[in-house]
Amino acid sequence: MTNFLRTVSKIDTLFSLFLNRNENFGKFSGCNTSKFYSPKVKLQSSNTKFRGYKLEFGAFNLKNLPRLDEVKQIAADIKSRKLKPIYFLMGEEPYYIDKLSDFIEDNVLTEEERGFNQMVLYGRDVSIDDIVGNAKRFPMMAEYQVIIVKEAQDLSRNIEKLVDYAKQPQPSTILVFNYKYKTIDKRKSLYKTLNKMGVVYESKKLYENQVADWIRRVLSPKDYSISPKASQMLVEFLGTDLSKINNELEKLQIILPKDTQISPEHIEENIGISKDFNNFELRKAIGDGDVKKAHQIINYFAENPKDNPMVVTVSLLFNFFSQLLYFHGLNDKSPRNVASALKINPYFVNEYITAARNFPMKKVSSVVGTLRDFDVKSKGVGANAVSQGDLLKELLVRIMR
């Protein structure tokens, strides 16, 4: 790896994109890069049905993968009545927060008990004092009462006031906080107290290269499987939004019989994602050097810009060529090591091997520089009068020449 970095540092001034004195790789239109070429894609807000992509690099970190085993264990403890007085569910990924909250709502009390003993509050409408006041009440004709505080992140300014109650919680109250998109400070007394007296679960956002494995793990217990290409299509269309992905998977499970392997054809027919004209196929066509197919896909994107925003295409191509750059630096290019190093499904390894033949390291560095320029143009800087379709066509020509 050391030799690789030495080689990279000599390639043109384009690699000023990646190297700086702080041991971090450089900037790509506002992206932060760390010392590994294993990319993640972070989403920014947008009013369209797609999210605008902001490119950011980081080492693949298994700790960021939501721990299904931890979620299952919490649910199993609740089911077996090993209940805690406080469940503080926090983090950037709302999917598991909602799942655990709904599980508590449906499983702690019987249907008859819920009428008098189950309460849903919203952070924007209550104070910590209001919540504590309700939590100190006793249940009516039941062993427990359940209080669920949704949108609890709206209480973030005063959340530390909860610490006194957390030190001596009412044992007959199950108090649940849905603290989405934020976390509490783990150095402070509240976190330490909650962790000691109750359950603190942090739901972390997945990196894009982790979502395919998550899809497989979600489907497996339900007697479904999915092909790598179909999984990739979902990720490219829906990003890392687990709730949206799960909704589409549930639709497919209604339509398809058990023991079905979900295929690209199933995705195209039932979700509306083209199996032939998408970013996944564009990436493959470029890597294969298939100019004709790549132009067909780009022309389709140009005719359907709302469904195929350029900013997404540029970010995913940047992701691909970044991994390809890392591939060139590997001493061991065996399929197993490539899959492990790039954090990709072994199914896709041959695509990288083929692409590396068509794009040597110096060419890859040039493509990265080109993508940087077009990332800026796709956001309207210096190309206001040019359509995104025309920009995509120009981008493809510059990549493939």
LINBEL-V982059 format. One line per field, one symbol per residue. phi: phi as a letter, one per 30 degrees, with the letter a starting at -180 (. if undefined). psi: psi as a letter, one per 40 degrees, with the letter a starting at -180 (. if undefined). burial: I if it has 9 or more other C-alpha atoms within 8 Angstrom, else O. Layout:
phi = ???
psi = ???
burial = ???
This chain:
phi = .ddddddedcdhdddddccbdcicddcbhjccbcdbccdbccccdadddccdccdbcaddbddddededddddddddddcidccdbbccbkdcdedddddddddecbdcdddddecbbbccbedcbcdddddeddddcdchadbccbccdhdddcedbdddddddddbdddccccccccdibbddddcddddddddcbbcbcccdddedcdeddeddddedcibbbdedddddddddcicdddddddddddddddcdeidcdcedddddccjcddcbbddddedddddiddddddddddddddbdddbddddedddddedddddddeddddccdedddedddhbdeecedddddddddbdedddddddddddddddddcjcibdccddddddddededddd
psi = ddddddddeegiedeeddhieefiiaigfeihhaeifhiihiiiiieieiihhhhhiiihhddehhgddddddddddddefgiidhhhhiidhedddddddddddeediidddddeehhhihdeeiiddddddddeiiihfidiihhhhifeeeeddedeeedddddgihdehhhhhggieiiiheeiddddddddeahhhhhiiiideeddddddddddeefiiiiddddddddddeaegddddddddddddddiiiehhhiddddddedehhedgidddddddddefgddddddddddddegddeghdddddddddddddddddddehdhfidddddddefihddeddddddddddgidddddddddddddddddeeehefdehidddddddddddde.
burial = OOOIIOOOOOIOOIIOIIIIOOOIIIIIOOIIIIIOIIIIIIOOOOOOOOIIIIIIIIIOOOOIIIOOOOIOOOIOIIIOOOOIIIIIIIIIIIOIIIOIIOIIIOIIIOOOIIOOIIOOIIIOOIOIOOIIOOIIOOIOOOOIIIIIIIIIIOIOOOOOOIIOOIIOIOOIIIIIIIIIIIIOOOOOOIIIIIIOIIIIOOIIIIIIIIIIOOIIOOIIOOIIIIIIOIIIIIIIOIOIOOOOIOOIOOOIIOOOOOOIOIIIOIIIOOOOIOIOIIIIIIIIIIIIIIIOIIIOIIIIIIOOIOOIIIIIIIIIIIIIIIIIIIIIIIOOOOIOIIIOOIIIOOOOIOIIOIIIOIIIIOOIIIIIIIIIOIIIIIOOOOOOOOOIIIIIIOIIOIOOO
